[in-house]
Structure formats: C-alpha cells, structure tokens
Amino acid sequence: MKQWMRTGAATASLVVASVGAAWAWGKTGHRIINASSTMHLPTAMSGLAAQSAYLGSHASDADSRKSSDPAEKPKHFIDIDAYPEFRAGTLSHSYDALVAKYGAAVVIDRGTVPWTVGAVKTQLSAAMRSGDWPKAYLLAADLGHYVGDSGQPMHATENFDGQLTGNRGIHSRYESSMVDRHEAELQPVVGQAVYLPDPVEAMFTLLGESNAGVDSVMAADNTAKVLDSGYGTVYYDELWRLTGAMTKRRVQRSSEMLASLLYTAWVNAGQPPVPGTTAVALGDAANELTRSFRLQQNEPNPFNPTTEITFDLPRTADVTLVVFDATGREVARPVVGTVLAGHHHVAFDGTGLPTGVYLYRLTTADGLVQSRRMLLLR
C-alpha cells in the first residue's frame, strides 16, 4: 500500500473508507486513556475528575471527523521512520524546518500528530483562561485522542498496517480486536501529572517509544499466525501473550501524558479555578481525604492470603470495587452498593486464589474510575 492512501487522496477514497476505522486505538483504548487521565491530576484540578466519563465518551470524536474533513487525517499519526534522520537521531522536531527541507505536502502526508498536540494544548489553555469550560472539555477530549494515537506503535511508523512486511491487517487486529478482549487488564494505575516545558518535544519522546514497539508487534503477529492463521482465539491469546505487557505500558504512558498536558495547559492558563474543585485549607489532611477520590495501594503487598484496600470518596456514591485476575476474569466484588463520603478500609481475602498479579478497580456510578495492581504470593 502506498503512503498516499493513508491521507485519503481522491484516487484512493474507496480504500480509505474501508480501513479508516482502524486508524486509532479503537474506541475501547481511547476511552480508557481519556477517562483514566484525571486520576493523575493534582487535587487543585480535582473538578476534572467529574468529567472523566465525558472525556471517555468523546474520546473518538476526532476519528469521526475524518470522514468529512480531509485535513483531519494527518493529525492522527506521524510516519516518523520515513524520515532518514530519525534512525540517526538527528531528526528536527520543528515543523517549519521539516517543511523547508521536504515541502509541506510531504510533511503533511507523513503526519502531523506531535504539532497537532501542541496546537490543541495551546487552544485548551486559552479556553481555560477565558473560563469557557464546555469548550475546554471538548478540547481535552480531542487532545486525549491525539495523545492516544501517539502512544500506539502503528501510528508512529510508515509500516502502519504491516503492508511493508507481510503483516497486512495487523493495525486493526492489534489495536482494536486484541484490546477489546483485554479491556480489564488495560486500566491504568494512579500516576502523577508533571509540567511539560515543551509539549511537542514530549510528544516526540512518546512517539519514539511507540516506534520502538513496531518490530515487536510484527514479530508477535508472525508467531501468532503460525499457531492460528484464521485469527481466532488462539491467535489473539498468543498476540496478547507477546505484546500485552508492552500494550499496558503504552496505555499507561498515554494516560499519564494526557494528564501532564492537561496540567500544563492549566498552569499556562494561570491556574484558574476548575469547576467542581472543592477548596481545601492548607494542611487540612482530614478534609483532603474526604474530598478527593483516590484508590490507595493495598497493604501489605505482596500479600498472603489477606490484604487491606483503602479508598477515599469525595461524596456519597454508588460504588463497585472489583478484583480481576491477570486474564481479566473477575474473581471478587468486595464492595457493591452505596458508600458514604470519606475514608474507607476493605479487607480482601485471597484464599483459594493462585499466586499471581491481580488488578482491583474502583468505579462510581457517576464515572470516576481508578485501578491498581496487587500481588498474591504464596
């Protein structure tokens, strides 16, 4: 497949229509990245936690625009390895410099996602500064989509669908079909947003990491096809076995990168009050606990066979605490029902469960979600 087919040239419109839906993490991956991003934000931005479900539900808006706006398509990827300087480590990260060297048509054809992220971050900061929060939430959702795309290996390579190596179709198989089967295992854990002095530079770092995973995905596809050339359960089980750990890292990294960009936009806007954020008196640790939504790391960890899970609710809510094993199978629901605002302790008994890594996820009815991992070691 020629690269021009990716950007939707008129002569390739039928091909683009048939594969366009595969040019993203898929709705599942993008929703996870967007919705989880608010868990990494500082308390002063805690009002954004209430928008977690909104960010998730609008995570694929940018994909929907591709069918009606040809200018949208290049914003979702960069064929970074199509530039000879990339392998040498000398690739300029300046859009203007690359246009001066290669021409605008070539640069746009190879994708513009890192500069798109920089531009949308600037727009988001302006919306925050002016107090236009409805616009800010929409921009945050779009920003998350472009960040999610950047964290996906197939969006950081000229070989975006395996068409150059005999792996045609791997794009959709990896990012959509496989990811949909392992949604529970891809829920990020709590990290920390950091200020990014140069968002475009940060995106090139993320894209370099994504590109480094391309060969692993292709090799895993080749191995899995030997076991199951019909792309059934055996194929996807093997693809996940070989790429699951990397995929988890890509989703976690994208989630934290989005949070850092949201935080950076907010700082650059002058740190305006975020709607829904409750002011907390400096040093008031007790109020801090009751006004923040947070799932803590279990203690002890590793454990055998019992441990304690603690969490904080900012308000009374319908809550579900679910424990999954490493395959994504639900093994317990320690909490289901209405829980009062405040600090809570829940005992978990792993008697009868085998040694292994388990994921526990706290969800509220109004869309707040946090996850962590724990190790049962006998």
C-alpha positions, 0 to 999 in steps of 0.5 A: 500500500502506498503512503498516499492512501493513508491521507485519503487522496481522491484516487484512493477514497474507496480504500480509505473508507474501508480501513479508516476505522482502524486508524486509532486505538479503537474506541475501547483504548481511547476511552480508557486513556481519556477517562483514566487521565484525571486520576493523575491530576493534582487535587487543585484540578480535582473538578476534572475528575467529574468529567472523566466519563465525558472525556471517555465518551468523546474520546473518538470524536476526532476519528469521526471527523475524518470522514468529512474533513480531509485535513483531519487525517494527518493529525492522527499519526506521524510516519516518523521512520520515513524520515532518514534522520530519525534512525540517526537521531538527528531528526528536527522536531520543528515543523517549519524546518521539516517543511523547508527541507521536504515541502509541506505536502510531504510533511503533511502526508507523513503526519502531523500528530506531535504539532497537532498536540501542541496546537490543541494544548495551546487552544485548551489553555486559552479556553481555560483562561477565558473560563469557557469550560464546555469548550475546554472539555471538548478540547481535552477530549480531542487532545486525549485522542491525539495523545492516544494515537501517539502512544500506539506503535502503528501510528508512529511508523510508515509500516502502519498496517504491516503492508511493508512486511507481510503483516497486512491487517495487523493495525486493526487486529492489534489495536482494536480486536486484541484490546477489546478482549483485554479491556480489564487488564488495560486500566491504568494505575494512579500516576502523577501529572508533571509540567511539560516545558515543551509539549511537542518535544514530549510528544516526540519522546512518546512517539519514539517509544511507540516506534520502538514497539513496531518490530515487536508487534510484527514479530508477535503477529508472525508467531501468532499466525503460525499457531492460528492463521484464521485469527481466532482465539488462539491467535489473539491469546498468543498476540496478547501473550507477546505484546500485552505487557508492552500494550499496558505500558503504552496505555499507561504512558498515554494516560499519564501524558494526557494528564501532564498536558492537561496540567500544563495547559492549566498552569499556562492558563494561570491556574484558574479555578476548575469547576467542581474543585472543592477548596481545601485549607492548607494542611487540612489532611482530614478534609483532603481525604474526604474530598478527593477520590483516590484508590490507595495501594493495598497493604501489605503487598505482596500479600498472603492470603489477606490484604487491606484496600483503602479508598477515599470518596469525595461524596456519597456514591454508588460504588463497585470495587472489583478484583480481576485476575491477570486474564481479566476474569473477575474473581471478587466484588468486595464492595457493591452498593452505596458508600458514604463520603470519606475514608474507607478500609476493605479487607480482601481475602485471597484464599483459594486464589493462585499466586499471581498479579491481580488488578482491583478497580474502583468505579462510581456510578457517576464515572470516576474510575481508578485501578491498581495492581496487587500481588498474591504470593504464596 
